[in-house]
Amino acid sequence: MSEPDYFLTPQRRTLAYHLTQGEGPCVVFLGGLKSDMEGTKAIHLEDWARAKGRAFLRFDYSGHGQSSGTFEEGSIGDWHLDTLAVVDALTTGPIVSVGSSMGGWQALLLARARPERLVGLVTIAAAPDFTEDGWWARFTDAQKTQLEAEGRVELPSDYMEPYVVTKRMIEDGRAHLVLRDDLELPFCVRMLQGTADTAVRLETATALLEHAASPDLQLLLVKDADHRFSDSPCLGLIERAVEQVLAAQEG
């Protein structure tokens, strides 16, 4: 594993990243909650980009991987600001974002914040608004009381150690919801979703499909694929989705 470079954000957070130089648009990988840039999908796409001579950026949000801070201190808005900081400082010109799980939400926030730069989008088990529609909506009265009294609760995960969910994360998530207001995606969008995903429900994928306005949006359901979406066939599907988006942009 090669050593990353580091970037200091305007919020004084130190973010680790790897930037591959090449032809644009730059493909920006946005990882999931508590994931890091050394994951299978990010590394696979970087290898693909190098083979194709494509510009590619992967990085760790604050509180993730090799970046500064702790997960429990962070929120959707913090990681959105991290994304804007690295994209603005490290890339120029058009970009195509590839968002995995929580990174799918981040990709949608990026599209809203930088509409002049985003020219294509691929999501993998996108989880927009999950702090509200996933966590808060399923909290028991006891969990809500604990969150109010203690400022945090722990939630089990099928894929890693329990999540520590803070009151700040829930409240900040409400300030960054994307499925309540108009969501304009004026470019090619490809959404990938596994039917065996226990972290993101099919209803989330179809809600995003129905809500977003795009001239070319397709949702591909993959039977028996889980939330990781990182076996060889799934990685091939990700590659093809990125290539379709790039081809549509290049006309």
C-alpha positions in Angstrom: 0.0 0.0 0.0 1.5 3.3 -1.1 1.6 6.2 1.3 -1.1 8.8 0.8 -0.7 12.6 0.3 -2.4 14.9 2.8 -4.5 18.0 2.5 -5.5 20.5 5.2 -9.1 21.7 4.7 -10.4 25.1 5.6 -11.9 23.5 8.7 -8.4 22.5 9.8 -9.0 18.8 9.2 -6.2 16.7 7.6 -7.4 14.4 4.9 -5.5 11.6 3.3 -5.8 11.1 -0.4 -4.5 9.5 -3.6 -4.7 11.4 -6.9 -4.0 9.7 -10.2 -3.2 12.1 -13.0 -4.8 11.4 -16.4 -7.4 12.5 -18.9 -10.6 14.1 -17.5 -13.3 14.2 -16.4 -11.7 13.2 -13.1 -13.5 10.2 -11.5 -14.0 10.9 -7.8 -14.7 7.9 -5.5 -16.8 8.7 -2.4 -16.7 5.9 0.1 -19.2 4.7 2.6 -19.8 5.2 6.3 -16.8 4.0 8.3 -15.2 2.8 5.1 -11.8 4.0 3.8 -10.1 4.6 0.5 -8.3 1.3 0.7 -11.5 -0.7 0.1 -11.8 -3.1 -2.8 -14.0 -0.9 -5.0 -11.8 2.2 -4.6 -8.6 0.3 -5.4 -10.2 -1.5 -8.3 -11.4 1.7 -9.9 -8.0 3.3 -9.4 -6.4 0.4 -11.2 -9.0 0.8 -14.0 -8.4 4.5 -14.2 -4.6 4.0 -14.5 -5.1 1.4 -17.3 -7.4 3.8 -19.2 -5.2 6.9 -18.6 -8.1 8.5 -16.6 -7.7 11.0 -13.7 -8.9 9.5 -10.5 -9.2 10.7 -6.8 -9.9 8.7 -3.7 -9.7 10.1 -0.2 -10.7 9.4 3.5 -13.3 11.7 5.1 -12.3 13.0 8.5 -12.7 10.4 11.2 -12.1 7.7 8.5 -9.1 5.7 7.5 -5.8 7.8 7.6 -7.5 11.2 8.0 -7.6 13.2 11.2 -10.4 13.1 13.8 -12.6 10.4 15.1 -15.8 8.9 13.6 -17.9 9.9 16.6 -17.1 13.5 16.1 -18.3 13.6 12.5 -21.5 14.2 10.6 -22.9 14.2 7.1 -22.2 17.9 6.9 -18.6 17.6 8.0 -18.0 14.9 5.4 -19.7 17.0 2.8 -17.4 19.9 3.5 -14.4 17.4 3.3 -15.7 16.3 -0.1 -16.0 19.9 -1.4 -12.5 20.8 0.0 -10.7 18.0 -1.8 -12.6 18.3 -5.0 -12.1 22.1 -5.1 -8.4 22.0 -4.2 -7.2 18.8 -6.0 -9.3 18.7 -9.2 -10.1 21.0 -12.1 -12.7 20.9 -14.8 -15.5 18.4 -15.0 -15.8 15.5 -12.6 -17.7 12.2 -12.5 -18.5 11.0 -8.9 -18.9 7.4 -7.9 -20.6 7.2 -4.5 -20.9 4.0 -2.4 -23.5 3.8 0.3 -23.2 7.0 2.4 -20.9 8.1 -0.4 -24.0 8.0 -2.7 -25.6 10.6 -0.4 -22.3 12.6 -0.5 -22.4 12.4 -4.3 -25.9 13.9 -4.4 -24.9 16.7 -2.1 -21.9 17.3 -4.3 -24.2 17.5 -7.4 -26.3 20.1 -5.6 -23.3 22.1 -4.4 -21.2 22.0 -7.6 -23.7 21.7 -10.5 -21.3 23.4 -12.8 -18.7 20.7 -12.4 -20.5 17.4 -12.1 -21.1 15.8 -15.5 -22.0 12.2 -14.4 -22.8 10.1 -11.5 -22.6 6.4 -10.5 -24.1 5.2 -7.2 -23.5 1.8 -5.5 -26.1 1.0 -2.9 -26.7 4.7 -2.4 -28.0 5.6 1.1 -29.4 9.1 0.9 -31.1 10.5 4.0 -30.3 7.3 6.0 -29.8 9.1 9.3 -33.5 10.2 9.2 -35.3 7.5 7.1 -33.1 4.6 8.3 -31.8 5.3 11.8 -34.2 7.8 13.3 -37.3 6.2 11.7 -36.5 2.9 13.3 -35.3 4.0 16.7 -37.4 2.7 19.6 -38.7 5.2 22.1 -36.0 3.9 24.5 -33.3 4.7 21.9 -34.7 8.1 21.3 -34.7 8.8 25.0 -31.1 7.5 25.3 -30.0 9.7 22.4 -31.5 12.8 24.1 -30.1 11.9 27.5 -26.7 10.6 26.6 -26.1 12.1 23.2 -25.4 8.7 21.6 -26.6 5.2 21.0 -24.9 2.2 19.5 -26.5 0.3 16.5 -25.4 -3.2 15.4 -24.1 -3.6 11.8 -24.1 -6.7 9.6 -20.7 -5.6 8.1 -18.5 -4.2 10.9 -18.5 -3.2 14.6 -21.6 -1.3 16.0 -22.1 2.2 14.8 -22.0 4.9 17.4 -24.8 7.3 16.4 -24.7 10.7 18.0 -27.4 13.3 18.5 -25.4 15.7 16.4 -25.2 13.2 13.5 -29.0 12.9 13.5 -29.6 16.6 13.8 -27.0 17.5 11.2 -28.4 14.9 8.8 -31.7 16.7 8.8 -29.9 19.8 7.4 -28.6 17.8 4.5 -31.6 15.7 3.3 -31.8 15.3 -0.5 -35.1 13.4 -1.0 -37.4 16.2 0.3 -36.7 18.9 -2.3 -36.1 18.9 -6.0 -33.1 16.9 -7.0 -31.8 17.9 -10.4 -29.2 15.6 -12.0 -28.9 16.9 -15.5 -26.5 14.2 -16.8 -26.2 10.5 -17.1 -26.8 8.6 -13.9 -26.3 4.8 -13.2 -27.5 3.3 -10.0 -26.4 -0.2 -8.8 -28.2 -2.1 -6.1 -27.9 -5.6 -4.8 -31.1 -7.5 -3.8 -29.4 -9.2 -0.8 -28.3 -5.8 0.7 -29.3 -5.7 4.3 -27.9 -2.2 4.9 -29.8 -0.3 2.2 -33.2 -1.5 1.2 -34.5 -1.7 -2.4 -37.1 0.9 -1.4 -34.3 3.4 -0.9 -33.1 2.8 -4.4 -36.5 3.1 -6.0 -37.3 6.2 -4.0 -34.2 7.9 -5.4 -35.0 6.6 -8.9 -38.5 8.2 -8.7 -37.4 11.4 -7.0 -34.4 12.5 -9.1 -34.8 14.4 -12.3 -32.4 13.2 -14.9 -32.4 12.9 -18.7 -30.7 9.4 -18.5 -31.1 7.6 -15.2 -31.1 3.8 -14.9 -31.2 1.5 -11.9 -29.6 -1.9 -12.2 -30.7 -4.5 -9.6 -28.3 -7.4 -9.1 -29.8 -10.6 -7.7 -28.1 -11.9 -4.5 -25.5 -9.1 -4.4 -25.0 -7.8 -0.9 -24.0 -4.3 0.4 -20.3 -4.8 -0.2 -20.9 -5.1 -4.0 -17.3 -6.0 -4.4 -17.0 -9.5 -5.9 -15.6 -9.8 -9.4 -18.9 -9.6 -11.3 -20.0 -6.6 -9.3 -16.7 -4.8 -9.9 -17.2 -5.4 -13.6 -20.6 -3.8 -13.4 -19.2 -0.8 -11.6 -16.6 -0.4 -14.4 -19.2 -0.6 -17.1 -21.4 1.9 -15.3 -18.6 4.4 -15.1 -17.7 3.9 -18.7 -21.3 4.4 -19.8 -21.5 7.7 -17.8 -18.2 8.9 -19.3 -19.3 7.9 -22.8 -22.5 9.8 -22.4 -20.7 12.9 -21.3 -18.2 12.7 -24.2 -21.1 12.4 -26.6 
